[in-house]
Amino acid sequence: MKIKSRWLVVFLVMGLVLAACSPSSGDSTDTTEAPAAATTTEASTDTTEAMTDTTEGAMEILTDVGVDLDAGTITVGLLSDLTGVFSALVQPVVDGYQTKVDDINASGGIHGLQIKLEVRDTVYSVDTHVQLYEELRDSVVMLGHSTGSPHSVAIAGALAEDNMLAVPLTWYSGWSDPALNSNLIPHGAPYCIEAMNSIGYLLSLNPDAATIAIASNAGDFGEDSAEGAKLAAEAAGLEVVYDGQAKVNAADEASLAEVATGIIGSDPDIVWVTTSPGAYAGIYGQALAAGVAALWSGSFVAWNSGLIAEGSAIRDAAQRDWTFSLPIGVWGADNQGTKDAVALLTAAIPDIVPYEYYLEGVGEAILLETILNAAYESGDLTRAGVLAAAKSLESMSWDGLWPDQNYTGTPNDTVQRLATVVRPSAADLDAGGSGLEVLESDYTSDLAAAFEFNETCFAAFG
């Protein structure tokens, strides 16, 4: 079947526009750098310093790198993609993170210690990521986040050598694998579990569905998601009528045309595509024009509210056909954690455009606060003490902003299976929301609940 090239051109251009115009609070340099403060005094390994806590009296706190009790600071690093391919997502994360850290500090910090963020722009380059880690490794107690799976793996050896904790800003299933996660603490349902949840929900919408088409980017993000979709299809008895795993190249017109042709020719009941928002919309638009009638989903990273903005050619169809599950907070969710986060963000950033990745930053900062408080209360704010505090969290709660998570036990115990199921909503967008309607909170499909998670879904790293 001949592909209608008009869709391809329109949505490739849309992808570039979305990347340039996604919500952000402004220039990255101005919004991410921490205020000037006294230079952190480096302490020798395993030194003990006394600090007076007004509520608990004198405490002996063990420190080494990144904590200056005399200056009253805890320095935390963020290795963030602020100008690379995921900058439209990560800049709001950093803005939300800084907003919550400012709030924590204004409320007394970590038992009187103020958190300082040292933010570095990795431009989503593995080499730059490693270089910037080397710059930060002698001055920070932990990494509040590390953008990218290959990037986080590239510093894994150094993290282990330094006894340093890092929070990966990526939902790769390998972070639940002991071979990879000794110095990492993930959050949210990984890509492969996300696929099981979304496909399980689609099957509740169409119990008669018998076939599925799967396509994805190459690498950890796309293929972890695609493997999850295949595992879900096998468990549910769905026939995979088109396998486009690793065939999507968001920057290549021929790649998108090939994948769209494969989906159109297979005429599936369900379509699972994991790629960028622009590429997702381009593939969907071509299939829609060819008459494919299916339920569509894919990794939540494919979503951007610009796809259903006023004047979008797919505004109505996307609301009918698309369903996603998110491991991060949803702007319009009805729970206390989200309400508190939205109130904080709108007060701090009056012209903010509602976007879920601001909430991601707030959630990461809440995790940071919990870990640092636990380390302080144990009397050990060394890097090793902070790492141990993170790994001992049995029930981490975000008051509904994110599902509660356990960080102790086997991979099967700790992997997050809960998510929030959403669909695009032009009514929510037009009313000043983020364009998502919550269908179900804290959702786990039967497929995800029954899955025995004992290894990485996709072995992206040897």
N, C-alpha and C positions, 0 to 999 in steps of 0.2 A: 504494500500500500504506500502511496506517495505521501510523504510528510508535508504538512502545510508550513512552509518556512516562515510565514508571518509570525506564528506563535514563537518560534525559536528566537527570532531577532528581538521581538518585544520583551521576552522574559530574560534573555541575556542582558539586555540593557537595564531591565528592572533590577537584576541582581547587582549590577554595578551601582545603581542609584541607591538601593537599600544599604549596601555596604558603606556608602558615603554619608547617608542621611539618617541612619539608625539613631535612636535617642542617645544623647550624651549631654553632659552638663557643661561641656566646653573644652578648652585646650587642655591636653593631657598634662603638660608640664605644670600648669597652675593648679590643677585640681588634685593631683596625686602626691605631691611632695609634702612631707610632714613639716610643720612649723619649725623654725630654727630653735635649737635647744643646746644645752651644754653638751660637749663632746663626751660620749660614753667612756668611762674609765675601764680599760680592760683589766680583768682580774685573772689571776693565775688559776689553773684548774683546781677544782675542789677547795676553793677558799670559803671560809665561813665568815659572814658579816652579820652584825646585829642590826635589827631595825625595830623601831618602836611602833607598835600598832596601837592606836588609841583605844581600841575596844578589847584587845587581847593582852595588852602589856608587851613587854620585851620578848621578841622571838629571835631565835637564831636561824637565819636563812642561808642555805648553801647556794653559792653562785659560781659561775665561771665566765662565760662570754655573753655579752648582750644585756646584762643586768647591772645597773649602777645604783646601788642602794644609797650612796651619798647624794647623787643627783636626783634620785627618785624616779628612775626611768627603766623601762623594759623595751628594748629595741627589737622589732620584728621585721623581717624582709618580705617583700612581695615581688616575685618574678612574673611580670604581667605582660601580655601582648597588647600594647597600647597603640601601636601604629602598623601592625602586621595584618594578616588575613582575618583574624578574629577580633580585631580592635573594636568593632562596632558592638560586640558583646562584652568584651573584657573591660573597656573603659567604664561603662555603667557599674560593673562589678566593683571596680576599685573605688568609684565614687560612693557607692553604697557602703563599702567597707570602711572608708574614711569617716563617713557620716556616723556610723555606729561606734567607731572607736572614739570619735569626738564626744559622743554621748556617754560612753563608758568613762572616759577621763573626767568629764564634767560631774559625774556621779561618784567620783572618788577613785576611779581607776581600779587597779588590782591591789587592794589593801593599801591604798595610798600611793602606789607606784603608777606613773603615767606611761601609757603605751605610745611609743614612737614608731611610725611606719617608715621604712626605707623602701621606696618603690622604684623598681627598675623596669625599663621598657626592653623586652626581649625581641621585639619585632617578629615573634614566632620563628626565630632561628635557633636551632639546637646549639650551634657554635656560640652564638651570642648568649644564650641561656647559661651555658657552662662558664663562659667568661665572666658574666655578671655574678654567678654564684661565687666564683673565686674572689671577686671584689667584696662580697658581703660576708664571707664565711668567718672572718675574724671580728665581726661587729654585731651579729644578730643571734638571738637565742633560738629562733626557729623561723621557718618560712610559712607565713600565713596563707599563701597559696603559690602554686607553681603551675603556670599555664602550659598545657600540652602533655600528652602521654610520652612520646619519644624524648621530649625535653626533660621530663621528670625522671625517666629511666636513665638518661645521660648523666644525671648528677647523683644517681643512687649510690654509687660507690663512695663518693665524697660525703654524702649524708651519713652513711654508715660509719665512715672514718671519724666524722665529727660528732657522732651521737646526736645528730640534728633531726628534728621532726619537720616534715613538710606536709601540707594539705594540697593534694593534686586538684587543680581546676580542670577536671576531665572525668568522665564517667566510664572509663575503661574497666571491664570486669576483672582484669588482672590485678587491680588494687586489692582484691580480696584474696589473692594468692600469696601465701607466706614467702614464696621465692622472690616476690617483688616488693612486698609491702612492709618490710621490717622497719622502715623509717617513714612510712606514709600512713596517713589516716584519711580515708575517703569519706564521702558522704553522698547519699542519694542512691537510687536504683541504677545499676550499671546498664550500659546500652543493651546488652543481650536480655536482661530481665525486663527492661523497658519494652522491648519487642514482644515478649511473652504477655505482658500486661495489656498492651495495646491490641494485639491480635485477639487475645481472649475477650476483650471488651467488644471488638468488632463482631466476633462470633455471637455475642449476646444480641447484637443488633440484627444480624442475619444468620440465624441458626442453620439455614440451608446452604450456606457458602461451602463450596467444595474445592475451589481452586485459588491459588495465590501466585502473584508475580512478585519477585524480590529483586531489588537493584540497590547498589550502594557505591560510595567512594571506596577506593583502595585504602588499606591501612587500618590501624586500631579502631578508629571511630566508626568508619563505614562497615568494616567486616565483622567487628564484634556485634554490631547491630544486625547485620545480615545473618550471622550464625544463630543469633537468638531467634530470628524470624523462622529459620529452617527448623530449629529445635521445636518451636511452637507449632509449626505446620505438621511435623512428624507426630507430635503428641496428639494433635487435634484431628489427624487424618486428612489434612488438606494436601492436595496435589500441587507441587510446585511446577507450574506450567511455563514459567520463564525464570531463568536464573541469571541475573545480571550482577551478581556479587563482584565487586571491584571493577565494574565496567563503566561507572560514572566518573567522568572528569568534568567538573563544573566549569572549567575554563575552555573546554574543547567542544565546539559546535557539532562535530561529527559524532563524538561520544554521546551527546544528548540525543541526537537523532537516532542513533543505533538503539539506545535503550528504549526510547519512545516507540520505535518500530517493534521491538520485541514485546513490549507490554500490549500494544495494540493487536498484534498478531495472536497473542495468547488468550485474549478476551477473558481476563480473570474476574473472580468475584471480589477478591481483596488485592490491594496493591500496597506493598511495603517498599518505600524508597528512602534511603538515608543519604542526604547530600546537603548542599547549601540552600538557603531560601530561593534564590534566583533560579538555580538549576532545577529544584523541585517544582517550582511553578512552571518552568518551561516544559518539562516532561509531562506534567499534568495537563497543561494547556493543549499540547498536541494530542494526547489521548482523548481529552474531552472533545476536541474538534473532530476526531475520528469516530466518535460515538461510543467510546468505552464507558460502560455504566458499572462502577465498582465503588466499594468503600476504600478510602485511601488513608494511609498513615505512614509513619516513619519516625526517626528520631526527632525529638522536640527541637533540636538545633535547626531543623528545616523551617521552623515557624518564624515569621516576622509579620507584624500587623500591617505593614505596607501592602501585603498581598491582598488584603480585603479593604483597602482604603477606597474612599469615594472615587469612582471612575475606573476602578480595576475591572478588567474584562472577566475575571474569574470570581468576583466578589460573591455572587449568589451561589454559584456552583460549589465553591470551596466550603461554604457554610453547610451545604447539603451533604458533601462527600467526605470531608476531612474530620478525623478524630486523632488526638494525640494524648500521650500520658507524660506528665512532667515530673522529674525528680526534685525540682526546685519550686519555690513558692509562686503562687498565682496571684496577681495583683488584686483581683476581685474576690478572693476566697473569704469565706465567712468564719474566721477563727481569730482568737485573740492575738496570736503571734503575728499574723499578717496585718491585722488592724494596727497593732503597735508599730510595725515596721513602716507601713504606708504613712502613718501619722508623722513619724520621725522624718521620713524622707521628704514629705511635702512641706514640712515646716522648715527644713534645712535647705531645700532646693525649691523655692517657690514656683519656678517655671518648669518643673520636672514634667516630662512626658512619660506616663505610666509604661513601665517596661519591667518584665520579670527579672532581668539581670541585675537591677538595683537591689532587689530582694535577695538575690544570690549573695551579693556582697554583705548585706546585713547578716544573713545566716552564717556566713563564714566568720564574721567578727564575733558573733555570739559563741560559736564553737571555740574561737581563740580565747575569749573571756573565760569560758568554762574550764578550758585546759590550764590556763595560767593561774586561775584561782585554786584549782585542785593541786597544782604543783606548789604554790605558795603555802597552802594549808598543810602540805606534807613536809614543809620545811626545806624543800629542794627545788630551787629555780635554776639549777644547772641545766645544760642542754639534755643530759641524760635524764634528769628529773622531770623535765617537761615532756620528754618522749614517753617516759613511764606513766606519767599522769594521763596522757592521751590514750595510751593502750589499755588503761584500767577502767575507762568509762563504761559502765554497765548499762546505763540508760540515759542517753543524751537527749534532752528535750528542747525543742524550739517553740513550744506552746502552739503547735499547729502550723507554724510557718513552713517547716519541713516535718515529715514523719519522724517520730522518735527513732533512735538508732542505738544498737548495742555494739561495742567494740571489743568484747571479750569472747573467747571460744574459738571454734573451728570456722573456716570460711563459710560453711553451710549455716552456721549460727549467726555470723556477723553480716552477711550480704543483705542489703536492703531490698525488700520485695514490694514495698508500698509506694504508691505514686498517686498523683492527682490526674484524673481523666478530664480532658477539656475538648471543646470544639470552637472554631472561629465564630465570633459574634460581631456583626457589623453594628448591631444595636448597642452593645457594650462600648465599642470603639467610638461611635458617634456621640455617646453620652460622656465621653472623657475617660473611659477605661482603657485597658491594654488590648482589647479586642478578643478576649477569651472568656468563654462561659464554662464554669465548673460543672461537670456532669456528675462526678463522684470523687470524694476525698478519701484518702487512705485506702485506696483500692488495690487489691491483689487478685489477679485472675487465678482460676484453678490451675492453669498451665504454670504460672510462676510459683504458686504455692507448692505444687507437687515436684518442682524441679529440684533434683539433688545437685547442689552447687558445690563441687569439690575440686574444681580446676577452672582455669580461665576458659571462657567460651571460644575466644580466638587467640591463638598464640602469636601475638604480634612481635614479641621480643623473646629471643632464645635465652 
